[in-house]
Amino acid sequence: MKLLNIIRSEPDDITKTFIEDFSKDDGAKKVVLYEGDTDWSALVDDIFSYDKVVCWW
């Protein structure tokens, strides 16, 4: 299963642990929005191509 993690703001330590645990599969990807330039077109494509999407506030 392909999992997309969208991270909107800098996570605390507990949230980082959750994200890392969920992302152990080979099909996992992280998109970090708070670090700068975001390719919004690619993000929309990823949202529709991944099986599950988790948005971390």
Rosetta blueprint (number, residue, H / E / L):
1 M L
2 K L
3 L E
4 L E
5 N E
6 I E
7 I E
8 R L
9 S L
10 E L
11 P L
12 D L
13 D H
14 I H
15 T H
16 K H
17 T H
18 F H
19 I H
20 E H
21 D H
22 F H
23 S L
24 K L
25 D L
26 D L
27 G L
28 A E
29 K E
30 K E
31 V E
32 V E
33 L L
34 Y L
35 E L
36 G L
37 D L
38 T L
39 D L
40 W H
41 S H
42 A H
43 L H
44 V H
45 D H
46 D H
47 I H
48 F H
49 S H
50 Y L
51 D L
52 K E
53 V E
54 V E
55 C E
56 W E
57 W L
